[in-house]
Amino acid sequence: MQLQMQITKFYCRIIEFGVSDMHEEKIYELREKLHLLIAIKAEYCEILRLSQELDKYIAKVTSMSIQVMEESNMK
């Protein structure tokens, strides 16, 4: 959520600078930062997705382990 707010702030600053006729170099710099933040957000989302996938896999393996132990105790 905080990253989304930073992206929004940068976007607003780009618009501000564009409207107020600021130096083009500053606008370019802000756009570059915006693109970096967007890329970071995409990577962060991918990490979260992979983390959730790993959690599901761990839960499945744990469940299978418990099942195998229970079956071996019954024998």
C-alpha positions as CSV (number, residue, x, y, z in Angstrom):
1,M,0.0,0.0,0.0
2,Q,2.8,2.4,0.9
3,L,4.5,1.7,-2.5
4,Q,1.3,2.5,-4.3
5,M,1.1,5.9,-2.5
6,Q,4.7,6.6,-3.5
7,I,3.9,5.8,-7.1
8,T,0.9,8.1,-7.0
9,K,3.0,10.9,-5.4
10,F,5.6,10.6,-8.2
11,Y,2.9,10.6,-10.9
12,C,1.4,13.7,-9.4
13,R,4.8,15.4,-9.3
14,I,5.3,14.6,-12.9
15,I,2.0,16.2,-13.8
16,E,2.8,19.2,-11.6
17,F,6.2,19.7,-13.3
18,G,4.7,19.3,-16.7
19,V,2.0,21.8,-16.1
20,S,4.3,24.4,-14.4
21,D,6.9,24.3,-17.2
22,M,9.7,23.0,-15.0
23,H,13.0,21.8,-16.5
24,E,12.6,18.8,-18.8
25,E,15.5,17.1,-17.0
26,K,13.6,17.0,-13.7
27,I,10.5,15.6,-15.5
28,Y,12.6,12.9,-17.1
29,E,14.2,12.1,-13.7
30,L,10.8,11.8,-12.1
31,R,9.5,9.6,-14.9
32,E,12.5,7.3,-14.5
33,K,11.8,7.0,-10.8
34,L,8.2,6.2,-11.5
35,H,9.2,3.4,-13.9
36,L,11.5,2.0,-11.3
37,L,8.8,2.0,-8.6
38,I,6.4,0.3,-11.0
39,A,9.0,-2.4,-11.7
40,I,9.7,-2.8,-8.0
41,K,6.0,-3.2,-7.4
42,A,5.7,-5.8,-10.1
43,E,8.7,-7.8,-8.6
44,Y,7.2,-7.5,-5.1
45,C,3.8,-8.8,-6.4
46,E,5.6,-11.7,-8.0
47,I,7.5,-12.5,-4.8
48,L,4.2,-12.5,-2.9
49,R,2.7,-14.8,-5.4
50,L,5.6,-17.2,-5.2
51,S,5.5,-17.0,-1.4
52,Q,1.9,-18.0,-1.4
53,E,2.6,-20.9,-3.8
54,L,5.4,-22.1,-1.5
55,D,3.1,-21.9,1.5
56,K,0.6,-24.1,-0.3
57,Y,3.3,-26.6,-1.3
58,I,4.6,-26.7,2.3
59,A,1.1,-27.3,3.6
60,K,0.6,-30.1,1.1
61,V,3.9,-31.8,1.9
62,T,3.2,-31.5,5.7
63,S,-0.2,-33.0,5.3
64,M,1.2,-35.9,3.2
65,S,3.9,-36.4,5.9
66,I,1.3,-36.5,8.7
67,Q,-0.8,-39.0,6.6
68,V,2.2,-41.3,6.0
69,M,3.1,-41.2,9.7
70,E,-0.4,-42.0,10.8
71,E,-0.6,-44.9,8.3
72,S,2.7,-46.3,9.5
73,N,1.5,-46.1,13.2
74,M,-1.6,-48.1,12.3
75,K,0.4,-51.0,10.9
